Amino acid sequence: MKGFPFSCPIEVRYSDIDAMNHVNNAVYVTYLELARVRLWRERFGFSGSARDIPIILARAAVDYRSPIDLNDTVEIGVGVSHVGRTSFTFGYRIEASGRLAAEAETVQVYFDYAAGKPCPIIADLRAHLAALRLPARPKGE
């Protein structure tokens, strides 16, 4: 997907569809999760249990632009928009059959499960995140 360093297809399931005959708004957040897990597998070499991904989700925000229906082909673009000391932000674009369906953002916290608290992002992860950096957006967009 243009402008995003990672993208993946998402299959719309019948169970994703609500009474309005389109993908339920809450399912979009599940689509973001699917894209994040694929990103961790393909770009970070993740192959173990969920606990092997050292992040917790701190925030999710979705701006809905157009509905997705059962017959749409869905693709999600993912990139890094910000990296802090213990957290980083992914930006997303969800397209349905080539049109913008949603834009989203999630904040992940690098987390030490044993200690039960956030910790500074290690250099190796910072390097992976830098490779996924989104281009700067002009002010007002």
N, C-alpha and C positions, 0 to 999 in steps of 0.2 A: 504494500500500500504506500502510495507516494507520501514522503515526508516522515514515515515511521520506520525505525530501524528493525522492527520485528512485527510480523503480522501472522495471523492464523485464521483458518476457516472455523466456523462454529455451525454445527447442524441444529436447526430448529426442530425440536421434538413436539409431538402432538400435545404432550403435557405442559408445554410452555405457553400454550394458547389459552386465553381467558374468555369470559362470556362476551367480550366485545370483539372476538374473533381476531385478536392480535396478541403478540407476545406480552405477557403481563409485565408491568414496570419492574417489579421485584426481580424478575428473571434476568434482567440486564446485568444486575450485580453478580449473578451466578456466571454469566458469560464473561465478565471481567475476570472472575476467579479462574475460569477455565483457561483464559489467555495467559494469566500470570503463571499458572502451573506449567503450561506448555513452554513459556519463556524460560522458567527455571530448569526444565528438562533439557531444552535445546541449547541454551546459551550458558547455563551455569553448571551443566553436567549432573543435575539432580537425578537420582534414581532410587532413592530410599524411601523412608517413611515421611509422613508430613512433618514430624519433628526435626527432620534433617534440613528443612527449609527454615533458617534462623530468623524469621520475621513474623510479626503479628500485624494485622490490619488495624490501623488506628482511625482511618477516615475513608469514607467513600461518598462521592458526589456524582450525580448523573444529570446531565441536561438532555432531555428528550427532544428530538427534532422531528421525527416521523415514525409511524408505527412499522413494526415488523410483522409479517404474516407467515403462515406455515410454508408457503411456497418460495419465500425469499431465500436467496443465497447470502449468508452473513459472513463478513470478514471483520476482524478486529485488529486495529493497529495499536501498538504499544511502544512507548518510549519514556525515557527519564526526563522530567522537567526540572527537578531540583534534587540536590543531595546536601543533607545537613550533617551534623556530627553523629547522630544516632538514628536518623530517619531519612527517607528518600520518597520522592513523589513520582508516580507513574501518570502519564497522560495517555488517554485512549481516544480512538475514533472507531465507532461502530457503523459499518456500512451494510445496508440491506439492498441487494440487487443493484449495487453501484451508487445508491443515494445515501446521504447522511441520515442515520437513524438516531444517533446519540453521540455526545461527547462526554467524557468522564475523567475523573481524577481519583486516585487512591493514594493515601499516605501509609507507608509501611515503616515499622520500627524494627531496627536490628535488635534481636532479643536473645538474651542468655536464659534459656529455659531452666538450667540448673540453679542459677542465682535468682531467677524470677524477676529480672529487671532489664531495661534497655542497656545496651553497651555501645561504645564507639564502633562505627563501621570500619572493618579491617581493610587494609590496603588492597588485597586481592579483589574483594567485592567492589571497592571504589573503582578499580580498573574496569571491571565488567560493566558497572553502571555508566562509566564515562563512554564506553563504546555504544551505549544505547541512548545517548543524549539526543533529545529533540532539538531541532533548530529553534533559535529564539523567534518568538512571535512579535511582530510589530505592535507597538502600543495601540490600544483601541480594539484589538481583535479578541 
